Amino acid sequence: MKKLIITFILTLALTFCLCACGNGKVTDEDGFIGSDEEMNQASDNIKDDVNDVKDDVKDKAEDIGNDVKDGAEDIGNDVKDKAEDVGDDIKNGVEKGAEEAKDMGKNIIGDVKDDNNQLAEGNTETTNGSNQTGNSDQNDKSIGTAAEARLNLEEAKQAALSDAGQPAKEATFLKCYLENENGREYYAVEFNAAGSEYDYKIDAYTGRVIAKEQESLQ
């Protein structure tokens, strides 16, 4: 844009000079206007005006560039601040959700205590290399440390194996993961052993068998 303005002004100046020149004189419709010296002075004045316009255009361009730069920096800072605010909100939301989940788990344990007066404590025992058949008393025992602590995957597997009366070395596990059904957490455990497929739901906090299925693979 700057180059176009300067080219346009120079073209007008040169056109004016060419049209006004004749035999060393500058004339118009009314006759003599000025000499060659006056013409040169006029040309110098035009050049000065062109340079002034050029400088003005340059200054304006620099001002616009600085304004754009400042605006871009302001937008960048605003975006950064917004991103930090969103990050803080997400972090606070996650922490709040974790606390609510923890409280929900405590409430579930409290409900179980109310229904059964108290939670039985202890670990379900198994004998390596031999079969041990589980019973309802073992299903009622909690596996792990404190009653409020959720069982880990290995403890959930052990509870299912104990109920099925199968040793760990004879079992091939197909799945074991945590599920949540209407606020109640349990482990879905599925494994093959002794020609049968076993499918268990183990309470995630007490280690009790919620449901089980056995299907022969033969």
N, C-alpha and C positions, 0 to 999 in steps of 0.2 A: 504493500500500500504506500509506504514511504517513497519507494523508487518511482512509482507511478505519478505521485504528486510532483516530485522534483522534475521528472521528464516532461510533464505537462506544462509546468511553469517555464522551463527552459525553451520549449517549443514555441510558446506564446511570445517569449522575449525575442527569439531569433526571427520569428515571423514579422514582429513589429519593426525590428531593425532593417530587415530586407525590404520591406514595403516602404519604409520611410526614407531610405537612402537614394540619392541621385546626384551624380556629378559632384560628390563631396559636399552636398547640401542636404539638409533635411527640410522637406516642404510638405504642405498639406493643401487642401482645396483653396485656401486663401493666399498661398504663396510661401515665401521663405520663412522658415522657423528657426533654424540654427545651423551652425557650422559643423565640420567634422569633429572639432574639439568638444563641442556641446553634445554631439552624438556619442562620442566615447564616454563622456561623463555620464550620460543617460544610461549607456550600457553598463558602466561600473555600478551605477545605482541599482540597476536591475539585478546584477550579480549579487550585490550586497543584500538586496531583498530576498533573492533566492536562498542565499546562505542563511539569512535570518529564519526563513520558512523551514529550511532543512534542520536548523538547530531546534526550532520549536517542535517540529515533528519528532526529532530524536528525543527531546525532553519528554514529550507526551508519551512516546513509546516506552521510555524507561519508567515513567510514572505508572503507566498501565501494567507493565511487567511487574513492578514492585507491588502494585495493588493485587494482581493475580496471585503472586507468590504469598503475600500476607494472607489472602483469603484461603488459599490452599492449606497453609499452615494452621489457620484457625479451624478449618473443617477437619484436618487431620487430628488436631487436639481434641475436638468435640467427639470424633469417632472413637478415639482412644479412651476418653473418659466414659463414653457410653458402654464400650466393651468391658471396661473394668467394673462398671456398675452392674452390668448383666452377669459378669463372672462372680461378683460378690453375691448377687441374688441367687444364682445357681448353687453356690457353695452353701449359703445359708439354708436353701431349700433341702439340699441333700442331708445336711446335718440335722435339720428338723425332722425329715423323714426317717432318718436312722433312729432318732430318739423316740419317735412315735412307734416305730416297729419294735423297739426294745420294750416300751411300755405295753404294747399289745401282747408280746410274749409273756411278760410278767402277769398280765391279766389272765391269759390262758392258763398259766400255771396256778394262779390263785383260784380259778374256777375248778380246776381238777382237784385241788386240795379241798375245796368246799364240798365237792361231790363225794370224795373218798376219805374225808376226814384228814388224811395225811398221805403223802406220797411215800411209797416204799423205796428204800435206798439199797444200793448194792450193785454188783456186776453179775451178769449172767455168765456162768462158767461153762466151758466146753473142754472136752478131753481130746487132744490131738491123736489121730489114728484110730479113733473109735467113734461109734455113733452114740449120741445122747439125745433122747427124745424130750422136747420141751413140753411144758404144761402151762396151765393158766396162771399158776403162781409166778412162773418165770416171766410170763407176758406182762404181769403187773409191776415187775421190778423196773426201776429206772436204771439206764446204763450211762455212765459218765461220771462227772464230778458232782457239782451242785445241781439241785433240781431245776434251777432257773437256766442252766447252761444247755444249749442245744447240742444234741449228739453230732458227732462227725460221721463221715461216710463209713469209716471202718466199723464204728460202733453199731451203726444201722445194719450193715452187712452181718455182723456177728449176731445181732438179735434175730435176724431172719434165719441164719444157719442153725442157731440154737433151737428155734422153734421147729425147724424142719428135721432136726436130728442129723444134720450132715456136717462132716468136718470141712474146714476151709480148703484143705488141699485137694479135696475131691470135687470142689465146686468151680464152675466157670460162670462168672458174672456177666450178664448181658447189659444191665443198666443199674444205676444207683444214683438218684438225684433227688433234690429237695422239691417238694410240691407244696402249694398252699390252697386249701379248699375251704371257703367261707371263714377265713381267718385262722384255720387250724393247719399247722404245718406238719407234714409227714414226709418220710422218705419212700420213694417208689423203688423197690429192690426186686430185680428179676435175675434168676440164675438157673443153670442146669446142673443136676447132680444125680447120680445113681439111676440114670435112664428116665428122669422126670424133669419137667420144667416147673419152677416155683415162681410165683408172683406175689410179692408181699407189699403191704402198706404198714410202715413202722412209724409210730408217733415220734416226732422229732425231738421231744423233750423227755418223755418217760421211757421210751424204748418198747412200749407195748405194741402188740400186733393189732392193728385196726382191721385189716382184712387180709385174706390169703387165698391163693388158688394153687392147685397142683394138677399138672397134666402129664400123662405118660407120653414119652417120646418114642415108644416102641409100637 
